[in-house]
């Protein structure tokens, strides 16, 4: 499972801190969460949004199959979403629950999520 293979979490940590300071309830699961655990977590927690950060294009496409099954907004960010080829492939799927965040600072990311 690729979620657990992704190790770029600085942006997520900054975004989580900004949202927490603004009073939002934030669950942060770190970089070792297997993608197979995402669906049971969503069922248990019922989040308003899921935010994920990626550095590897292959991983984002592998995990995308799971994302399509979830009925909660998913925000994808990280260095890989700056790659126009990756963005094009994701947008070609045209899933209304999946959003791309190309912001680069914790504050910008938190504002995008709000």
N, C-alpha and C positions, 0 to 999 in steps of 0.2 A: 504494500500500500504506500502510496507516495506522500501523503500528508506527513507521515512520520519521517520521510526522507528529506524534507525541506528544512533547512536550518537558518533561513533568513527571517528573523523575527523582530528586528529593531523597530521597524515601522509599526508593526502591530503593538509592540510594547508601548511606544510613544502614544499611539492612538488610544489604546486602552487607558493609559494614565490620564490623558486629556478628558476622555469621556467620564472616567471615574471622578475626577475633580469637579466636573460639571454636575455630578449627582446621578449619573446613569448607573444602573447595575451592570457590572461587567464580569463575565466569566472568561478567564484566560487559561487556556489549556496547554500552552507551550508548543514546542516543535515535535513532540513525540506522539501525537495523537494519530492513530491509524485511521485512514479514511473510512474504514468499516465501522468505526465507533461514532461517526458523525450522526448517522440517522438515529440511533438510540438516544444520543445526547439531545438532539433536537426534539424528540418525542418527550423526553423527561423535563427539559428546561423550558421549551417553547419560547425561544429567543425571538426578538423583533428582527434581528439581522445576524448573519454570520459573516465574519471578516477573515479572509485567508490571504497569506502572502506567499508568493512563489518566486523561485529563481530559475527553475527548469521547465521549459516548455513541454517536454514529454510528460512530466508529472501533472501539469495542469490539465492536459487532455485526457489522461488516464482517470483522474479524479472527476472530471466533468460528467462522466456517466452517473456518478452518485449524486452530484449536484442537481441534475435534471429531475431526480426523484423527490427531492425535498421541496416543500411548499413554503419556503421561507426565503426572503431576499438574501442573496449571497453577494458579497462584495469581494472581488478579487483584486489584489494589489501586489506590489513587489516589483523587483527589477524586470521580470519577464513581461509585464504588461506594457513596458515601454517599447517592446518589439512589435512593429507594425504587422508583421506576418502573423504573430500570435493573436493580436487584436482582431485581425481580419477573420481568422478561423473561428474565434469565439463569437464574433458578431454574426457570422454566417449561420450559426446554430439558432440565433434569434430566440433565445429563451428569456421571457420577461422577468424572471426571478434573478437573473444573473447580471451583475453590474460591474463595470471595470472602473477602478479608481487609479488614476495616473498621477495623483498628488504625491508630493515628495517629503513633506514635513508632517510631523505628528499633528500639529494644529490644523493644517489643511485637510489631512485625512479625517480627523475628528469632525470638522465642519462638513465634509462631504457625507459622512455617515449620518450626521444629524439631519 
